[in-house]
Amino acid sequence: MIQLLAIGFYFLLALGVGLLSYRKQTSSADFLIGNRSLNYWLTALAAHASDMSNWLFMGYPAIIFIGGLFNTWVAIGLTLCMLLNWQWIAPKLRVLTEKSGDLTLSGFFESKLGDRSGLIRLFSAGICLLFYSIYIAAGLVGLGHLAESLFGISYQLGILFGIVIVITYVLIGGYVTLAWLDLFQGLFLLGVIITIPIILLPKVGGLTAMQSTLSNTPSLLPSFKGLTLFQILSMSLGWGLGYFGQPHILTKFMGIREADKIKQSKRVGMSWMVLSLAAATFVGLIAIPFFTNGIENPEMIFIEMVKQTFSPFITGFILCAIIAAIINVMSSQMLVISSILSEDFYKKFFHIHASEKRLLLISRLAIIGVSLIALGIASMRPASIFHLVLYAWSGLGAAFGPLLLYTLYGKKLTRMGAWIGMLSGGITSAFWPMINPYLPTSVEPLLPAFIISFGLNWGFSQLISSKTSVQEWA
C-alpha cells in the first residue's frame, strides 16, 4: 500500500505536467507532430526518452550481468549510431518533410518517389503494425513483472492496468503533451539510473569489489580473434543501425520548431544518452557481487536491488522510473502507429477527403486496436524483454533505415527498389531467429537484414530504371 501511495504521488506530478502542457488538438498535424512547434530541449528529451524503455532498467542491465563488459558493445553501437542519426538524418528530414507537408515517414517516401500506387504506405502500415505490436507488448511485459513484484497482483491484471494507463495518456495528450511528459519523465529516470548505482556501490564492497568483479567477467575486448571481432560488429551494428529506421524517434526530428536548432538538441540528447547508458552498465556490473548466488530472472536485478535496499515508499517512488520509461516509449509508439493507420492507410485507401475531425477519431481508434493486439501478445508472457525489443527494433530498422538513407542521399532510387528493399528488410529480420540456431555464432537479425535491404534497394533501382526516381527538393 505504501508503494502504491508513492506511485500515486508520482503520477499526480506527471498528470500536473500533462495538464499544464495540454492544448486542444484541432488537426492531425497538431496531434501527430505538434505542428512542428517544439523547442530543442523538448525535441532532445522526447527523442531519447521515447527510445529508452524498460529495456534501460531491465533488458540492458541483464545482459551486462550475464556477459560482463563485453556486452557494452551494444551501448557503444547505439551511442555512435544515434549521434550519426542526429548528424545525417535529423536536419534533412526536418527540412524536407516540411517542404512536402508530410506527417509520417511513409508519406515522405511516397512524396519523394512520386508513388501514386499507395504500395509504400500499405507496406509501411503492415510492417509497423507487426513490429510495433511486439514492441508495445515488450513494455507491457515489463509492467506485468513490476506489478507482480511490487504489489503481488497477477501478471495478467498488471498488463491490463498498464495498457489502460498508456491509452489514457495518448488519447488525452497528443504529440505536444507527450513531449512535455517525456521531458519530465526523462529527467526523472536519468536521475534515478545515475543515483542508484552510486548508493549501491558501498553495499557491494566499493571500488575494490568492483575491480574484482571486472577481473572475473569478460572484458571489453577479450581477444583479437576473428570470431570475437565479428561478435563485436554484430552487437554494435546489430543494434545501432536500427536508429536510422525507428519512426517513433524520427518523427521527433520532424517536430522541432527550427531546423537550425538541431545542433543544440543533439548536444542535450546525446549527453542524456551517454549518462543513462553508462549508469545502466554500472547497474548490471554492481548486480554481479550483489547477487552472489544468482537470480532466477536477470531482468529483475534493478527491481530486486531497489526492493532490498530502500523503504517501501522510496522503492515505489524509484520504480516509477521504470514505469515512466515504459509509458514514454509505448506512448510514442502508439502515436506513430495511429498516424500510419489513419494517414497512410485509412485516408489513402478509404477516404481521401476525410475531415481532420474524422482522422483524429480514426487515430484514436487505431491506438485502441493496436493496444489490444499488444495485450494479446503480452498475455502469452514472453520469456525475455530484451529479445522482444531486439526483434521489433530490428524489423523496423531493417525495413525503413536503408530506405531512408537512400531517399535522403541517393539519386537513383526507384519505386521498385523501395518496395523490394523495404519488404526484404522486414521479412529477413522477422525470420532470422529461425536461421540463427544453424550459424556458428549468433548474429543479431538487424545486421544481415539491413545489408540485404540496402543491397536490394540499390540493385533493383539500378536494374529497373524508372522515371519515378527520387525527386530533388534539397
Secondary structure, DSSP 8 states (H G I E B T S, - for coil): -HHHHHHHHHHHHHHHHHHHH-----SHHHHHHTTS-B-HHHHHHHHHHTT--TIIIIIHHHHHHHHGGGGGHHHHHHHHHHHHIIIIIHHHHHHHHHHHT-SSHHHHHHHHHT--S-HHHHHHHHHHHHHHHHHHHHHHHHHHHHHHHHH---HHHHHHHHHHHHHHHHHHH-HHHHHHHHHHHHHHHHHHHHHHHHHHGGGGTHHHHHHHHHHTS--SS----HHHHHHHHHHHHHHHGGGGG-HHHHHHHHTBS-GGGHHHHHHHHHHHHHHHHHHHHHHHHHHHHHTTT--S-GGGHHHHHHHHHS-HHHHHHHHHHHHHHHHHHHHHHHHHHHHIIIIIIIHHHT-TT--HHHHHHHHHHHHHHHHHHHHHHHHT--S-HHHHHHHHHHHHHHHHHHHHHHHHH-S---HHHHHHHHHHHHHHHHHHHHHGGGSSS---THHHHHHHHHHHHHHHHHHS--TT------
